[in-house]
Amino acid sequence: MKARLFGELDGEPVYEVTIRSDNGTEAKVITWGAVIRDLIVRAGDKPQRVVLGLETLEDYVRHSPYFGAIAGRFANRIAHGRFRIGDETYQLSRNWKDEHSLHGGARGFGKQPWQLAGHDAASVTLTLFSPDGDEGYPGNLTATCTYRLVGSTLRVELTAAADAATPLNLAQHSHFNLDQSSSILDHTLQVAADFYTPTDADLIPTGEIRAVAGTPYDFRGPRPLRMADPVTGDAFHYDINFVLRGDRVTASASKDGSLAHAATVASPASGVSLEVWTNQPGLQVYDGWMTKVPVPGLDGARYGANSGLCLEAQLFPDSPNRPHFPDAILRPGRTYRQITEYRFG
């Protein structure tokens, strides 16, 4: 493990910590947004960069579309930035089309400095305190994020506790590209889901849970992301939540028996594959079609539309307003715990 000063924000230092596994897989993590800035895996004979990242703190603050960040308090969207708990209605900041809340608001967890709490050669732990009223959310909340490398696996452990009932939905928001080409549309994807949650024009769930069969969202078998819209013939874009199968969890799924397979993505060009395993009920798949970063990325790379694929393990979007969706309210005395593993091969 090594740490260096990455920059300063409002007089507060932001650090970058480099961790490595015993097989040489390496991750660089910055304390701003708990961001995975770089990830190079040893999944074959040569190292392969598998995420999109930026070179400076200023670039992250001004231009990052949540590259590698932990999104929260509530990852994804809440309709009209509004929800109720009991008899109380809460209004959040509205940073999505000036109408809805996205990823915790204008200054969500992915856009705040976290504190470096601990580290060793292969892991780093960060903490964040979110006060009552932060972006409109109730209750004081403390969140912890641990990134751990084990061989060619990146394990993400997220925990949180609050002193008042509050919505909580954290998600790791890396943009993956397994061959560092300009587009991930030739990557193949398989998702362990028979259903998805349709959305309206603002990407807010309608409340319906619909079968993927016969739709462009059918990834029950591996197929390329590249697809023509069946109505218009234009390129079809993905930014949708999949309902992961309830029978996915088996005792042999992971060392603690709590994880199950959510998705597999692979690059025919590099031969690198990625399996996502999680204890979460949903997976947001976003193909990065809105990405347009005006500054160079890692090693001068340019990031445009479809340059990276997000596989965000989480609860369902707009869950606080949908009683039939998984409960997203964290209550005092309880601990939120999410574990997601990204297994490269």
N, C-alpha and C positions, 0 to 999 in steps of 0.2 A: 504494500500500500504506500502511496505517496500523495501528498497534498500540496497544492500551490494556490496562491492568490489569483483568482480569475478576473476580478474587477471589484469595483465599489459601486453601491447604489444608495443614494441619499446618505453617504458617509458610512454605510455599513459594508463590511467586507463580504465578498462572495467567493467561496472556495471551490476548487475542483479537486476531487479525490479520484485517483486511479486505483482500481482493484483488479486482481488477476486470479484465475483459477490455476490448478496444478497442471492443466494441459495448455496453458497459454492464452486462453480466452480472456479478453480484457475489456473493461468498461470504464468510461470516464463519466463521473457524476458531478454536477454542480449544485450548490446549495440553493440557488435561485430556482424556485419551482420544483425542487427535487428532480431535476432534469437529468436523464441519461443523454449526455452530449455525444457520446460515441460508443459503439459496441463492435468489437472485432472478434469473431469466433474462429475457433479451430475445429471446423467440422469436416475437414478433409486434409489434403496434403499441403494446402496453403491457407494463410489467413484471409478472411473475407469480412469486410465492413458490411453491416446489415441494417443500419439505421441512418436517418438523415439528421444532420446536426449543423450548427453554426459556429463561427470562429470567435466571436466576441460577445461579451455581456450586452453591449449596446445593441447588437444585432438581435439578440434574444428579446430584449425589452421592446424593441421597436417593430420587429418583423416576424417573430416566431408564431406559427399557427399551432402552438402547444407541442412543438417538437419535443418528445421525450419526457413531458411533464406529468406530474400527478394532478389530475383535474379534480376539483372539489370546491366547496363542500358537496355540491351535487353535480357530478359529471353528467354531461348531456343536457337536455332541455327540460325546463319547467314552463308550462304554458302561462303566458302573460306575467311570468315572474311572480306568481301568486299561489298560495296554498293556505290551508287551514289545519290547525291542530286544536282539537276540542272546539271551544267557542271563539278562538282567536284567529284572525286572518293576518297573514304576514305578506308584505310586499318586498320583493327583492329588486336589485338593480336589473335593468332590462338591456342586455348587451347583444341580443340576437334580433336583428331587424328592428331594433328599438321597440320591440314588443314583448319578447320573451327572454328568459334567463338561460344562459349557456355556460356550462362548466364553472358554476359558482359565481358568475357575475364578472364585471369589468376587472376586478382585482381578486379573482379566485385563487385557490391554492397553487395553481400552476403559474401564477404571476406574482408570487410573494417569496421573500427570502425565508428559507428554513434554517434551522440550527443544526450544526454538526454535533451529534450526540455520541458517536462511537464508531470505531472502525478497526479492521484488522486487514491482513493481506488480501482476503477474498470477499470482504463484506463492508458495507457502510450503512450507518443508521442516522436518519435525520428526523427532527421533530419540528412541529409547527403548533403554535398557540393561536387560536382563532377566537377573538373576544365576542361576547354577546353583542349582537347588532352588526357583526361583520357582514357587509353586503346585504344586510337585512335579515340574516338568519338569527334565530333565538339561541341563547345559551352559550356559555364558555365551553370551548372544545379544544382538546389536545389530540393531535394526530401524530403517528409515528410511521415512518417508511424505512424498511430495511431492504437493500439490494444485496443479494448474495449470489456469487458464482460458484457452481459446482460442476466441474468438467465443462461441457458445452451448454449448460443450462443456466439461465438467469432466473432466479427465484425472487419474486416481489412479495413482501409481507407488509400489509397495511393494517394498522390498528387505530382505534380512536375511542375516546370516552367524552361525555358531555355532562354538564350539571343541569340541563333542561332538555326537554324533548325537542329534537331538531332533525330535519331531513339530512341524511348522509349517504353519499354514493361516490366512492372514490374510484378512479380508473387510471391506469398507466397508459399514456398517450403517445407512445413511440410511433413514428412512421417507418415501417420496415421496407427495405428494398434488398433482396437477397443476391442481386448481381450488380448493383450500382449502375444499372442502365437508366435511361431517361424516363422510363415508364415501367410500371409494375403490371400492366394489363396482360402480359403474356405469362405472368405467374399463375400457377394453378391453385385453386382454393377448394377445400372441403370443410363444411361446417356441420357439426353434430346437432342439427336442428330440423324438425319437421314443420315448425311454425315460425312466423315472424309477426311483428307489430306494425301494421301499415301506418303511414303518416299523411298529414295534409300538406298543402303547398309550403307551409313554414317548417316542415319536418317535425311537427308535433304529433304524437300518436293519436289516432282516432279513438282508441280504446278497444278496437277489434283485435283478435288474435286469429290470424289467417294461415291456412296451410301453404307451404312453399310449393307444393306440387303444381305443375303447370304454369309457374310464374318464373320471372328472371331471377328470383331469389332461391331457386332450388340448387343448393350446393351439397346435396346429400351424397353425391359422388364427386370426385375431383374434376374440375373443369377450369379453363382459363377465365380470368376476370373480364377479358375483352368480350363484349357482347353488343349487338345492335338492339336498339329499342324496338320491341315487336310492333309498336304502333307507328312511330315516326321514321324508323330506320336509322336515326342518329345513334351515337354512342350512348349506351345505358350507364347511368351513374349510380353508385352505391353509397348510401349513408343511412343505415337501417339497423334496427335491433333484432337479433335472432333469439328465439326462445329455446334455450338449450334443453336437450332431452332430460327428463327427470330421472330416467333409469341409467344415467351415464356413470354414476358413482359405484365403484366396486372396491372391495377390500384391497385389491392389488393395484389400484390406480396410482398410489403414491405411498411414500414411507409412512405417512400418517393416516392414510385411508380416506382423506377428505377431498382429493382432487379427482377430476374427471376430464376426459378429452373434450375440448371445445372446437378446435379447428386445426387444420394442417394446410400450410401454404408451402409451395416449392417453386424454385426457379429452374426451368429446363436449361437455361444458359450456363449457370454456375454449378448446378447439381446440389445446391444447398437447400435444405428443407427446414421448416419451423413448425413444431407442434405447440399449441397453446393448451395448457391444462389449468383448471381453475375450480374454485368452490362457489363461483357466482352463477346465478341463473340465466344471465343474459350476455350476449356478445354483440357489441356494436361494430359493424364492419363499414369502414369508410375508405373509399379508394383514392382519396386525396384529389378529387377532381377540381376543387376550389383552390388548391395550392398555387400560389404565385408569389415567390419570395424574391424581392428585388436586389438582394445582396448575395454574393457567393457563399456557398456552404463549405463543408469539409473538403479540403484539398482543391478548392476552387469550383466544386460542383455547382451546377445551376439546377434549382428545384422549381419545376413548373407543374402543370396539371398532371395528376396520376404518377408523380415521382415517388410516392410512398404509400404504403397500405397500413391503416390502423386496425388493430384487433383489440378492442377495448372490453375486457371482462368487467361486468358491472351488474347493477340492478337495472330495471327497465326505465327508460326515459319517462318523465312526467308521472312517476309512481306516486308522489304525494297527492295527486289529484285523481288517481285511478285505484279505488279500493280493491279491485280484483287483480291488480298487479302485485308483485312481491312487496312486502312492507318495507318502506325506506326510512322509517322514523327510528332514530336512535334515542333511547330513553335513559334517564339517569340510573346508574347502577349496572348498566349493561356495557359490554365491550364489543365494538365493531371489529370484525376480523376478516380480512380478505387475503387469500393466498393465490397467486397466479404464477405459473412457471412457463417460461419460453424455452423450449427444448430444441436445440439446433442439431442437425445431423446431415 
